[in-house]
Amino acid sequence: MLNALEVFTAVVVGVMVGVEFSVLFVMAPILRALPGDSGQLGHAHGGRILGAVMPFWYIGSLVLVAVRALAGWHHQGTALVVTAGGLLILSVVMSLLLLVPINNRNRTWTPENRPEDWKEQLDRWFRYHCVRVAVIFAAFVLLVAALV
C-alpha cells in the first residue's frame, strides 16, 4: 500500500512540476514573442485556466506528500519526504503572496484597461515563477530520492 501511495504521489507531483516547467520554458517564450497585445491576452487566458486548476494541484500534492510522510514515518527516506513537503509549503506561500496577486490582476486585463506597468508586472510574475519552479523541482527531486 505504501508503495502505491509513493508512486501516485511521485506521479502527481512530477506532472505538476512538468506543467510548471512547460509554462516557464515553452509557454512564456511563446507568449513573449507574440506581437502586440496577443502575449498579454494569452497570459491572461492562461492565468484563468491554470489559476482554476493549480491551487488544487499544489494543495493536493502537499497533502499526498504529508500522507506519505505520516504513513511511512519509520521508513527510510522520510526526512527527505518531510523536506520536500516543506519546499511545497514554501511554493504555496510564494504563490499566495507573490504570484497569485499579479495573476489575479492580469486575468482581468484587456488592452483597454490594463495599467501602464503591465509589462513590468508580468516580468515580475515570470521571475517569481522561475524561483517557484526551482523550489518545486527541488521538492520533486527530494521526493523521488526518498522513494528509490
C-alpha positions in Angstrom: 0.0 0.0 0.0 2.8 2.4 0.9 4.5 1.7 -2.5 1.3 2.6 -4.3 1.0 5.8 -2.4 4.6 6.7 -3.2 4.2 6.1 -6.9 0.9 8.0 -7.0 2.5 10.9 -5.1 5.5 11.0 -7.3 3.4 11.0 -10.4 1.1 13.8 -9.2 4.0 16.0 -8.1 6.0 15.2 -11.2 3.3 16.1 -13.6 2.7 19.3 -11.7 6.4 20.1 -12.0 6.2 19.3 -15.7 3.3 21.7 -16.2 5.1 24.5 -14.5 8.3 23.7 -16.5 6.2 23.9 -19.6 4.9 27.3 -18.6 8.4 28.5 -17.9 10.3 27.1 -20.9 7.5 26.8 -23.5 4.5 29.0 -22.9 6.3 32.1 -21.6 8.7 32.3 -24.5 5.8 31.8 -27.0 3.7 34.5 -25.3 6.6 36.9 -25.1 7.2 36.5 -28.8 3.7 37.2 -29.9 3.1 40.6 -31.5 1.1 43.5 -30.0 -1.5 42.6 -27.3 -1.6 38.9 -28.1 1.0 37.9 -25.5 -0.7 39.7 -22.6 -4.1 38.4 -23.7 -2.7 34.9 -23.9 -1.1 35.2 -20.5 -4.5 36.4 -19.1 -6.3 33.5 -20.6 -3.6 31.0 -19.3 -4.0 32.6 -15.9 -7.7 32.0 -15.9 -7.3 28.3 -16.9 -4.3 27.4 -14.8 -5.4 29.7 -11.9 -8.5 27.5 -11.6 -6.6 24.2 -11.6 -3.2 24.8 -9.9 -4.4 25.6 -6.4 -6.0 22.2 -6.1 -2.9 20.6 -7.7 -0.5 22.3 -5.3 -2.5 21.6 -2.2 -3.3 18.0 -3.4 0.5 17.4 -3.9 1.2 18.8 -0.5 -1.5 16.6 1.1 -0.1 13.5 -0.7 3.4 14.2 0.5 2.1 14.8 4.1 0.2 11.5 4.0 3.3 9.7 2.7 5.4 11.2 5.4 3.0 10.1 8.1 2.3 6.7 6.6 6.0 5.9 6.2 7.2 7.7 9.3 9.5 4.9 10.3 10.7 4.1 6.8 13.9 5.2 5.2 13.8 8.4 3.3 11.1 10.1 5.4 13.3 13.0 6.2 13.6 13.7 2.5 9.9 13.5 2.1 9.4 15.9 5.0 11.9 18.3 3.4 10.1 18.0 0.1 6.8 18.8 1.9 8.5 21.9 3.4 9.5 23.1 0.0 6.0 22.5 -1.3 4.7 24.6 1.6 7.2 27.3 0.6 5.9 27.1 -3.0 2.3 27.6 -1.8 3.2 30.5 0.3 5.2 32.1 -2.5 2.3 31.5 -4.8 -0.2 33.1 -2.5 2.0 36.1 -1.6 3.8 36.8 -4.8 2.3 35.2 -7.9 -1.4 35.0 -7.3 -1.9 38.7 -6.7 -0.3 39.5 -10.1 -2.1 36.7 -11.8 -5.5 37.8 -10.4 -4.9 41.3 -11.7 -3.7 40.1 -15.1 -6.7 37.8 -15.6 -8.9 40.8 -15.9 -6.7 43.0 -18.1 -7.7 43.9 -21.6 -5.8 46.3 -23.9 -8.3 48.9 -22.9 -8.0 48.6 -19.1 -4.5 47.3 -18.3 -2.2 49.5 -16.2 0.8 51.3 -17.7 3.2 49.0 -15.9 1.6 45.7 -17.1 4.8 44.5 -18.7 6.8 45.1 -15.6 4.2 43.2 -13.6 4.3 40.3 -16.0 8.1 40.3 -15.8 7.9 40.2 -12.0 5.5 37.3 -12.2 7.9 35.5 -14.5 10.9 36.0 -12.1 8.8 34.7 -9.2 7.6 31.8 -11.3 11.3 30.9 -12.1 12.0 30.7 -8.4 8.8 28.7 -7.7 9.8 26.2 -10.4 13.2 25.8 -8.8 11.6 25.2 -5.4 9.0 22.6 -6.7 11.7 20.9 -8.8 13.9 20.5 -5.7 10.9 19.1 -3.8 10.3 16.6 -6.6 13.9 15.5 -6.7 13.9 15.0 -2.9 10.7 13.1 -3.1 12.0 10.8 -5.8 15.3 10.3 -4.0 13.4 9.3 -0.9 11.4 6.7 -2.8 14.2 4.9 -4.5 
